[in-house]
């Protein structure tokens, strides 16, 4: 009965971690080395102009895919999924995502070569891409940008410097790599 239905297509399975992060003109204030009891002093600005990066990374290979949008919503996420699907058409892509409303929107049409894997609620530490956001933002701390174009230029520079070795070292959680090995995805 099933033999007449033809040969099923075999595609490689790839695992990606995906998330969105805000990058804006408000100064990223982080720790500075100062004398004990001395509050760090640095230039800062309080502007709320920003854009969002949607990114997916493959911890196994360090390959990543990134798009920029002005905001976060279902329409932007749909466009990201469509472009991601076209960038990796020959594989079945598992995307680990958080429980953002737009990830579960009824009108969201997930492409056929993508499976969304929802992580438990309120557990951002389980998503390896969160560490990549910290890695990128560490070079932005205490920086002042005159406008979004200047910030975009800096982000473009930081992303272009993301070698696969850096991405795998930052996002390659041992429990994920071990699970991929057991699943014979490696």
C-alpha distance (Angstrom), angle and dihedral (degrees) to the residues before:
residue distance angle dihedral
X1 . . .
X2 3.82 . .
X3 3.82 94.9 .
X4 3.80 92.0 75.2
X5 3.79 93.5 57.0
X6 3.79 93.0 80.5
X7 3.77 135.3 -119.2
X8 3.79 115.7 -44.0
X9 3.76 115.4 -125.5
X10 3.80 113.8 -109.1
X11 3.81 114.4 -146.0
X12 3.78 128.1 177.8
X13 3.79 114.2 -107.5
X14 3.80 117.8 -128.2
X15 3.80 127.9 -171.3
X16 3.81 120.5 -145.8
X17 3.80 132.5 176.6
X18 3.81 112.0 -140.7
X19 3.80 134.4 -169.9
X20 3.78 144.5 140.8
X21 3.79 127.8 -119.0
X22 3.79 134.2 -171.4
X23 3.81 120.2 -126.2
X24 3.78 115.7 -172.1
X25 3.77 148.6 155.5
X26 3.81 94.1 -99.0
X27 3.80 104.9 107.0
X28 3.80 115.6 -103.6
X29 3.79 102.6 -129.7
X30 3.79 114.9 -158.1
X31 3.76 136.7 156.0
X32 3.77 121.2 -55.1
X33 3.77 125.3 -170.2
X34 3.79 108.8 -107.1
X35 3.77 137.7 151.6
X36 3.79 115.5 -74.3
X37 3.80 110.3 -77.0
X38 3.82 94.2 11.0
X39 3.78 116.2 122.8
X40 3.82 112.9 -131.8
X41 3.77 114.3 -107.8
X42 3.78 122.3 -156.6
X43 3.78 142.3 142.4
X44 3.79 114.8 -81.3
X45 3.78 141.7 168.8
X46 3.77 132.3 -156.6
X47 3.82 104.5 -145.0
X48 3.78 120.2 140.0
X49 3.81 99.5 -155.9
X50 3.79 108.9 125.2
X51 3.79 149.1 149.1
X52 3.78 131.9 -149.5
X53 3.78 131.0 -123.5
X54 3.80 118.5 -149.8
X55 3.78 109.6 -161.5
X56 3.78 139.5 173.4
X57 3.80 121.7 -165.5
X58 3.76 131.2 -170.8
X59 3.83 105.5 -142.1
X60 3.79 91.4 -162.4
X61 3.82 97.4 59.1
X62 3.80 103.9 13.9
X63 3.79 91.3 -122.5
X64 3.79 113.2 146.5
X65 3.78 140.4 -175.2
X66 3.80 122.8 -155.4
X67 3.81 137.9 -176.4
X68 3.79 131.4 179.3
X69 3.80 124.3 -138.3
X70 3.79 134.7 173.0
X71 3.81 93.5 -125.6
X72 3.80 145.1 -1.9
X73 3.79 120.0 -97.8
X74 3.80 143.0 117.6
X75 3.82 94.5 -84.0
X76 3.81 92.9 53.9
X77 3.80 91.3 45.1
X78 3.81 90.7 49.7
X79 3.80 89.9 53.0
X80 3.81 90.5 48.2
X81 3.82 91.5 51.1
X82 3.80 91.8 48.3
X83 3.80 93.0 50.3
X84 3.82 91.9 43.9
X85 3.80 90.3 50.3
X86 3.80 90.6 52.4
X87 3.82 91.9 47.4
X88 3.84 91.9 55.2
X89 3.82 104.4 29.3
X90 3.81 98.9 147.0
X91 3.81 98.1 59.4
X92 3.78 139.1 59.7
X93 3.80 102.0 -115.4
X94 3.78 121.9 -153.1
X95 3.81 110.6 -159.2
X96 3.80 117.5 -162.9
X97 3.80 106.6 -148.2
X98 3.77 138.0 170.4
X99 3.78 123.2 -117.2
X100 3.80 97.7 -90.5
X101 3.80 112.5 156.4
X102 3.79 92.9 -120.3
X103 3.83 90.1 55.2
X104 3.81 88.2 62.2
X105 3.80 101.0 34.5
X106 3.81 114.2 141.9
X107 3.80 92.4 -131.7
X108 3.81 92.8 51.9
X109 3.80 110.4 112.6
X110 3.78 109.6 -156.9
X111 3.83 111.2 -152.9
X112 3.79 116.3 -114.5
X113 3.80 94.5 -110.9
X114 3.83 93.6 55.2
X115 3.80 129.7 78.2
X116 3.80 117.5 -171.3
X117 3.81 112.7 -140.1
X118 3.81 109.6 -163.4
X119 3.77 116.5 -148.0
X120 3.82 119.1 -145.1
X121 3.82 114.3 -78.4
X122 3.81 118.7 -91.8
X123 3.83 93.7 14.5
X124 3.81 106.8 112.8
X125 3.81 89.5 151.9
X126 3.82 88.4 72.1
X127 3.80 92.3 63.3
X128 3.82 110.5 81.2
X129 3.78 93.2 -154.6
X130 3.81 89.7 70.5
X131 3.81 87.6 71.4
X132 3.81 89.7 51.1
X133 3.82 90.1 54.9
X134 3.82 88.9 52.8
X135 3.79 89.9 48.4
X136 3.83 91.9 52.5
X137 3.80 94.9 43.5
X138 3.80 94.7 50.2
X139 3.82 88.2 76.2
X140 3.80 90.3 51.9
X141 3.79 98.0 55.6
X142 3.78 115.1 122.7
X143 3.83 90.3 1.5
X144 3.79 122.2 138.2
X145 3.80 120.0 -150.0
X146 3.78 122.6 -170.0
X147 3.81 94.6 -148.3
X148 3.80 143.0 -8.3
X149 3.81 91.5 -92.3
X150 3.79 91.2 61.2
X151 3.81 90.6 47.3
X152 3.82 90.3 47.6
X153 3.80 90.1 53.5
X154 3.81 90.6 52.8
X155 3.83 91.9 47.2
X156 3.82 90.5 48.9
X157 3.81 88.9 52.8
X158 3.82 92.6 48.9
X159 3.83 92.8 47.4
X160 3.82 92.2 47.5
X161 3.82 88.5 54.2
X162 3.83 91.5 54.9
X163 3.78 101.2 109.8
X164 3.82 116.6 -168.6
X165 3.81 89.2 -112.0
X166 3.81 90.7 58.5
X167 3.80 92.7 47.5
X168 3.82 92.7 49.9
X169 3.80 92.6 46.7
X170 3.81 91.6 50.5
X171 3.83 98.9 39.9
X172 3.81 104.2 26.8
X173 3.80 99.5 105.4
X174 3.82 108.8 -172.1
X175 3.83 93.1 -130.1
X176 3.81 90.8 54.6
X177 3.80 94.7 46.7
X178 3.82 90.1 47.1
X179 3.82 91.3 50.1
X180 3.83 90.6 49.7
X181 3.80 89.5 49.7
X182 3.82 92.5 51.0
X183 3.82 90.2 47.2
X184 3.83 89.0 53.3
X185 3.80 91.8 -121.6
X186 3.79 90.5 125.9
